[in-house]
């Protein structure tokens, strides 16, 4: 029935998942995507046939069996273990750098001249983690020296503020200190890197769906169109959707890809650069992960910029999250009783989440819709 059709704004993981789950249950959806391609932030691109990731590394990892089966169904099956390196500048090296694992490995740290001071700090860590802010959380688990070497500069370059002004909310999944020899960044049961990147999987999910590209919907133009739909799923950033002056604080990245006529250039797929000696935050050489057998490689240097809607800035005061909840209320009030409205995914919910969590939200949103049909 027409009034059971669903309008979805955004063709990333969240929107694609909602559309697919509805499709499996006989419910038609129509997707509107502002750009000229599906895949959102997870897309990969090509230069001279070499795969690279313009929006940063997107290794797929999850411990959710339902999510794992979902992506497996569309070809996400190539196993991969993500190991990150970090280039640091200890004072003892007098301007030189060293490449170590991230998260920091105690066995590697023992080779530094700074180890004695680091060891004393580790032996003096508080019994309970201080969750007051991002900085206190990090120092609580690794001490001030390691924080200074591995995190402090990176945090400032990435977010534009000191760690003391950020929420500790996303720290537990991002910060660690290892003494077990495990150099894999993630500990999930399933971990993959598709040879052509996650974007190709999203393309496959949406292959038989109705998708309108280069069609940006917002509060100013959606009213007439929305009359044909009972349910609307918004995966877009709400301050952009509302076209409001009350902008949320966002942080984004801009990659500078460089094609080089070499097999490999950097020592690892991802190398973090926390030092203020460099302007960029990290390098990504996707060929390490994709396994492509092709001449040439691409190294992306990543720079962080304000006001690009990629990542929410989670201040310790929680005001930005509260502001996003207010935007949700505004949308519901404007739309009162016209449609069922759902907010799904990283951008609409103003959350710092991984790809599998976006899929989980998409699955739950689809289930909520199906319960009303």
Secondary structure, DSSP 8 states (H G I E B T S, - for coil): -GGG-EEEE--SHHHHHHHHHHHHTT--EEEE-SSSSSSGGG--EEETTEEE-TT----EEE--HHHHHHHHTTT---B----EEEEE--GGGTT--EEEEESEEHHHHTTSTTHHHHHHHHHT--SS---SSHHHHHHHHHHHHHHIIIIIHHHHHHHSS-GGGB-STTTTTT--EE-S----S---SEEE--TT-HHHHHHHHTTTSEEETT----TTTHHHHHTT-SEEEE-S-HHHHTT-S----EEEEEEEEEEESSS--SSSSEEE--STTSSSSEEE-THHHH----S-EEEEEEEEEET-TTEE--BTT-HHHHHHHHHHHHHHHHTTTTSEEEE-HHHHTT----HHHHHHHHHHHHHHHHHT-
